[in-house]
Amino acid sequence: MSKRIFRAQLSLRCCGTSAPERAAGTCWQLYVAQTGLVVKWPTFTWPTSTEIPSVAARKAALAYLGFTLAEDVAWDWMEYTSPDYHPHPARVVLLGAVKVRPLESGAA
């Protein structure tokens, strides 16, 4: 089993996203933080929706990216205020995070 541990984060992108492909509106995005450029981090974007992806959907997305949950971990949830530079009034944003490790066989 791999001993390398990374942090995966799940966030609701209020103004769309451009990675890995352009989304026109609000969508959930999962990414695995690693060393190197942010644009090269493994990223999965769900279709435009405000509904939080289920635990099963998050696990499937992580497997697609080549990761699985680390042993004995649970998702942590945090609230924060969106940055002032967004083109809408500041609002509370939800962010989920969990420790992950690479799959033994790599990406699905």
TORLUM-512494 format. One line per 4 residues: number of its first residue (from 0); their letters; for each residue x, y, z of N, C-alpha, C, CB. Coordinates in Angstrom, 2 decimals. Last residue first. Glycine has a CB too. Example, Ala and Ser with C-alpha at 12.3 -4.5 7.8 and 13.67 -1.06 7.14 Angstrom:
// TORLUM-512494
1) SA) 12.85,-2.25,7.08,13.67,-1.06,7.14,12.90,0.03,7.87,14.08,-0.60,5.72; 13.19,-5.69,7.80,12.30,-4.50,7.80,13.20,-3.30,7.80,11.31,-4.47,9.05
This chain:
// TORLUM-512494
107) AAGS) -8.20,4.75,-12.87,-9.11,3.79,-13.49,-9.23,4.03,-14.97,-10.49,3.85,-12.84; -4.75,5.22,-11.94,-6.08,5.72,-12.34,-6.88,4.64,-13.04,-5.94,6.94,-13.26; -3.12,2.67,-9.93,-3.19,3.92,-10.66,-4.60,4.29,-11.03,-2.34,3.86,-11.89; -3.10,0.46,-8.29,-3.07,0.20,-9.72,-3.10,1.48,-10.57,-4.24,-0.67,-10.10
103) ELPR) -3.25,1.61,-5.76,-2.12,0.73,-6.08,-1.97,0.54,-7.59,-2.27,-0.62,-5.40; -4.07,5.05,-5.62,-4.50,3.66,-5.80,-3.27,2.83,-6.17,-5.61,3.54,-6.90; -2.66,7.39,-3.28,-2.78,6.85,-4.65,-3.30,5.41,-4.62,-1.41,6.90,-5.37; -4.85,8.68,-0.73,-3.58,8.06,-1.14,-3.76,7.54,-2.56,-3.16,6.90,-0.15
99) VKVA) -6.17,11.49,1.13,-6.25,10.42,0.15,-4.85,9.86,-0.12,-6.90,10.93,-1.15; -8.11,13.27,3.48,-6.80,12.73,3.12,-7.00,11.54,2.20,-5.99,12.32,4.39; -10.41,15.87,2.57,-10.15,14.53,3.10,-8.74,14.12,2.68,-11.21,13.50,2.59; -12.85,18.50,2.63,-11.47,18.04,2.48,-11.31,16.67,3.14,-10.48,19.05,3.09
95) GLLV) -15.10,20.92,1.30,-14.87,19.62,1.92,-13.43,19.20,1.67,-15.85,18.57,1.38; -16.56,24.04,1.74,-15.38,23.34,1.24,-15.24,22.04,2.01,-14.10,24.22,1.38; -18.94,26.51,0.89,-18.66,25.26,1.58,-17.46,24.57,0.91,-19.90,24.33,1.57; -19.35,29.99,1.49,-19.00,28.93,0.56,-18.61,27.70,1.39,-17.84,29.37,-0.40
91) VRAP) -21.33,32.84,1.85,-20.70,31.70,2.50,-20.52,30.59,1.49,-21.54,31.22,3.71; -20.50,35.74,-0.15,-21.42,34.78,0.42,-20.65,33.64,1.06,-22.40,34.25,-0.65; -20.39,39.01,-1.59,-19.73,37.95,-0.81,-20.79,37.05,-0.20,-18.82,38.55,0.31; -22.11,39.57,-4.72,-21.87,39.88,-3.30,-21.20,38.70,-2.60,-23.21,40.23,-2.60
87) HPHY) -20.11,39.00,-7.69,-21.37,38.94,-6.96,-21.08,39.28,-5.50,-22.04,37.53,-7.09; -17.70,38.51,-9.04,-18.65,39.48,-9.58,-20.04,39.41,-8.94,-18.79,39.27,-11.06; -14.96,38.40,-6.67,-16.00,37.74,-7.47,-17.06,38.76,-7.90,-16.65,36.59,-6.67; -13.27,39.74,-4.96,-13.10,39.98,-6.39,-14.14,39.26,-7.26,-11.73,39.56,-6.81
83) DPST) -13.70,38.93,-2.33,-14.31,40.18,-2.77,-14.23,40.38,-4.29,-13.64,41.34,-2.08; -14.31,35.37,-1.97,-13.44,36.54,-2.10,-14.19,37.76,-2.65,-12.24,36.22,-2.99; -16.74,33.95,0.29,-16.15,34.08,-1.04,-15.34,35.36,-1.13,-17.25,34.06,-2.13; -16.00,32.71,3.49,-16.66,33.74,2.70,-15.95,33.86,1.36,-16.66,35.10,3.45
79) YEMW) -16.48,29.28,4.48,-15.69,30.50,4.39,-16.44,31.49,3.51,-14.25,30.22,3.83; -16.74,26.24,6.27,-17.40,27.36,5.59,-16.45,28.53,5.56,-18.74,27.74,6.30; -15.83,22.82,5.90,-15.55,24.17,6.39,-16.39,25.17,5.62,-14.04,24.51,6.26; -15.65,19.41,6.75,-16.37,20.47,6.04,-16.10,21.80,6.71,-17.89,20.18,6.00
75) DWAV) -13.92,16.41,6.14,-14.05,17.60,6.99,-14.74,18.66,6.15,-12.65,18.10,7.53; -14.61,12.98,5.75,-14.59,14.30,5.13,-14.75,15.37,6.21,-15.72,14.43,4.07; -12.41,10.73,7.48,-13.75,11.21,7.13,-13.60,12.58,6.50,-14.69,11.26,8.39; -10.35,7.80,7.66,-10.56,9.24,7.53,-12.02,9.52,7.20,-9.64,9.84,6.44
71) DEAL) -9.06,5.18,7.71,-9.73,5.78,8.87,-9.87,7.29,8.80,-8.98,5.42,10.12; -6.64,5.57,5.12,-7.27,4.74,6.15,-7.88,5.58,7.27,-6.24,3.76,6.74; -7.62,7.73,2.41,-6.61,7.17,3.31,-7.35,6.39,4.40,-5.71,8.31,3.93; -9.55,7.02,-0.50,-9.46,7.60,0.83,-8.34,6.94,1.62,-10.80,7.46,1.57
67) TFGL) -7.68,6.99,-3.59,-8.70,6.44,-2.69,-8.54,7.11,-1.34,-8.58,4.89,-2.56; -6.95,7.83,-7.04,-6.79,7.94,-5.59,-7.92,7.23,-4.86,-6.74,9.42,-5.18; -7.29,8.30,-9.77,-6.20,7.44,-9.33,-5.94,7.47,-7.84,-4.96,7.81,-10.04; -9.48,9.59,-10.73,-8.25,10.38,-10.69,-7.04,9.56,-10.22,-8.43,11.57,-9.79
63) YALA) -11.34,7.60,-10.31,-11.10,8.03,-11.68,-9.77,8.81,-11.78,-12.27,8.91,-12.19; -11.35,7.67,-7.51,-10.81,6.49,-8.21,-10.49,6.83,-9.66,-11.83,5.32,-8.15; -12.61,10.16,-7.13,-11.24,9.96,-6.66,-10.60,8.76,-7.37,-11.23,9.74,-5.13; -15.11,9.55,-8.24,-14.29,10.60,-8.85,-12.83,10.46,-8.42,-14.81,12.00,-8.47
59) AKRA) -15.98,7.60,-6.41,-15.81,7.25,-7.82,-14.92,8.28,-8.54,-17.18,7.16,-8.52; -16.13,9.15,-4.08,-15.21,8.01,-4.14,-14.94,7.62,-5.59,-15.77,6.81,-3.35; -18.17,10.93,-4.87,-16.83,11.45,-4.54,-15.80,10.34,-4.60,-16.83,12.11,-3.14; -20.31,9.17,-5.16,-19.85,9.94,-6.32,-18.45,10.50,-6.09,-20.83,11.08,-6.64
55) AVSP) -20.57,8.28,-2.49,-20.24,7.33,-3.56,-19.71,8.04,-4.80,-21.48,6.49,-3.93; -21.31,10.68,-1.27,-20.07,10.03,-0.86,-19.63,9.05,-1.95,-20.24,9.30,0.50; -22.64,12.95,-3.81,-22.76,11.94,-2.74,-21.38,11.38,-2.39,-23.71,10.80,-3.18; -22.14,16.44,-4.34,-21.97,15.06,-4.79,-22.00,14.10,-3.61,-20.64,14.91,-5.57
51) IETS) -24.63,18.80,-3.58,-23.35,18.23,-3.15,-23.24,16.79,-3.67,-23.21,18.27,-1.60; -26.09,20.78,-6.08,-26.26,19.62,-5.20,-24.90,19.00,-4.88,-27.19,18.57,-5.85; -25.79,22.66,-7.98,-25.44,23.08,-6.62,-25.58,21.94,-5.63,-26.31,24.26,-6.19; -24.31,22.17,-11.22,-25.31,21.83,-10.20,-24.85,22.38,-8.85,-25.53,20.30,-10.12
47) TPWT) -22.83,21.19,-14.15,-23.36,22.35,-13.44,-24.51,21.94,-12.52,-23.84,23.41,-14.44; -21.07,18.09,-13.59,-21.87,19.01,-14.41,-22.47,20.11,-13.53,-23.00,18.25,-15.15; -17.96,18.05,-11.75,-19.30,17.54,-12.02,-20.04,18.53,-12.90,-20.08,17.28,-10.70; -14.58,17.58,-12.38,-15.65,18.56,-12.30,-16.98,17.89,-12.63,-15.39,19.75,-13.24
43) FTPW) -11.47,16.79,-11.02,-12.71,16.24,-11.56,-13.81,17.28,-11.34,-13.08,14.87,-10.87; -7.93,16.78,-11.30,-9.17,17.51,-11.06,-10.34,16.82,-11.72,-9.06,18.96,-11.56; -4.57,16.73,-10.31,-5.71,15.92,-10.76,-7.02,16.58,-10.35,-5.62,14.48,-10.18; -2.74,19.69,-11.16,-3.32,18.83,-10.14,-4.44,17.99,-10.73,-3.85,19.67,-8.96
39) KVVL) -1.85,21.51,-12.98,-1.50,20.11,-13.24,-2.05,19.16,-12.18,0.01,19.97,-13.32; -2.51,23.99,-12.05,-3.16,23.55,-13.29,-2.85,22.09,-13.63,-2.75,24.45,-14.44; -0.71,24.31,-9.93,-2.11,24.00,-9.64,-2.80,23.46,-10.89,-2.84,25.24,-9.12; 2.55,22.91,-10.21,1.57,23.88,-10.65,0.14,23.42,-10.39,1.75,24.16,-12.12
35) GTQA) 3.89,21.27,-7.23,3.86,21.67,-8.64,2.74,22.63,-8.94,3.73,20.45,-9.52; 2.42,18.84,-5.08,3.46,19.82,-5.38,3.37,20.14,-6.87,4.89,19.28,-5.00; -1.20,18.78,-4.79,0.11,18.16,-4.90,1.16,19.24,-5.07,0.16,17.15,-6.07; -4.56,18.14,-4.10,-3.45,19.08,-3.98,-2.13,18.32,-3.96,-3.60,19.94,-2.69
31) VYLQ) -6.96,17.10,-6.17,-5.99,16.55,-5.23,-4.78,17.48,-5.23,-5.58,15.08,-5.61; -10.39,18.21,-6.40,-9.00,18.20,-6.86,-8.11,17.65,-5.76,-8.54,19.62,-7.28; -13.62,18.63,-7.59,-12.77,17.87,-6.68,-11.36,17.90,-7.24,-13.27,16.40,-6.49; -16.30,20.86,-7.80,-15.02,20.45,-8.36,-14.21,19.78,-7.25,-14.25,21.67,-8.97
27) WCTG) -19.61,21.65,-8.77,-18.71,21.11,-7.76,-17.45,20.61,-8.45,-19.39,19.97,-6.95; -20.77,24.76,-10.18,-20.52,23.33,-10.25,-19.59,22.93,-9.11,-19.91,22.93,-11.62; -22.37,27.40,-11.86,-22.05,26.80,-10.57,-21.89,25.29,-10.70,-23.14,27.14,-9.55; -21.41,27.51,-15.33,-22.01,28.06,-14.12,-21.55,27.33,-12.88,-23.51,28.00,-14.21
23) AARE) -20.02,26.41,-17.46,-20.68,27.70,-17.64,-21.21,28.31,-16.36,-21.80,27.55,-18.61; -16.79,25.11,-17.51,-18.16,24.95,-17.02,-18.80,26.33,-17.01,-18.19,24.28,-15.58; -14.19,23.78,-19.48,-14.98,24.96,-19.12,-16.37,24.58,-18.65,-15.08,25.92,-20.31; -12.23,21.21,-17.95,-12.90,21.80,-19.10,-13.79,22.93,-18.61,-13.73,20.73,-19.88
19) PAST) -10.99,20.68,-15.55,-10.26,20.35,-16.77,-10.95,20.85,-18.04,-10.06,18.87,-16.86; -11.01,24.22,-15.59,-10.20,23.01,-15.53,-11.04,21.85,-15.02,-8.97,23.21,-14.64; -12.48,26.48,-15.40,-11.86,26.24,-16.70,-11.03,24.97,-16.71,-11.00,27.42,-17.10; -15.70,27.16,-13.95,-14.31,26.74,-13.88,-13.77,26.56,-15.29,-14.16,25.44,-13.07
15) GCCR) -18.18,29.09,-12.13,-17.71,28.19,-13.17,-16.24,27.88,-13.01,-17.98,28.77,-14.54; -18.53,30.54,-9.86,-18.47,31.28,-11.13,-17.98,30.39,-12.27,-17.55,32.49,-10.99; -18.50,28.82,-7.69,-19.65,29.71,-7.90,-19.67,30.38,-9.26,-19.68,30.76,-6.83; -17.81,25.68,-7.08,-17.27,26.77,-7.89,-18.41,27.68,-8.29,-16.50,26.24,-9.14
11) LSLQ) -17.53,24.13,-4.18,-18.58,24.59,-5.09,-18.02,25.81,-5.79,-19.93,24.91,-4.34; -15.01,21.65,-3.70,-15.55,22.99,-3.53,-16.61,23.29,-4.57,-14.43,24.03,-3.60; -12.99,19.43,-2.10,-14.21,19.51,-2.87,-14.80,20.89,-2.63,-15.23,18.37,-2.48; -9.70,18.12,-2.05,-10.66,19.15,-1.65,-11.81,19.19,-2.63,-9.99,20.52,-1.56
7) ARFI) -7.34,15.91,-0.68,-8.31,16.18,-1.73,-9.28,17.22,-1.20,-9.06,14.88,-2.18; -4.02,15.63,0.06,-5.27,16.22,0.52,-6.15,16.49,-0.70,-5.01,17.53,1.34; -2.09,12.60,0.35,-2.38,13.91,-0.24,-3.68,14.42,0.37,-2.48,13.82,-1.80; 0.49,10.41,1.20,-0.83,10.94,1.55,-0.95,12.34,0.97,-1.04,10.96,3.11
3) RKSM) 2.18,7.48,0.54,2.05,8.89,0.18,0.63,9.33,0.45,2.45,9.12,-1.30; 2.31,4.82,0.89,2.33,5.61,2.12,2.22,7.10,1.82,3.61,5.33,2.89; 0.50,2.26,-0.76,1.26,3.50,-0.84,1.18,4.26,0.47,0.74,4.37,-1.99; 0.84,-1.18,0.00,0.00,0.00,0.00,0.89,1.25,0.00,-0.96,-0.01,1.22
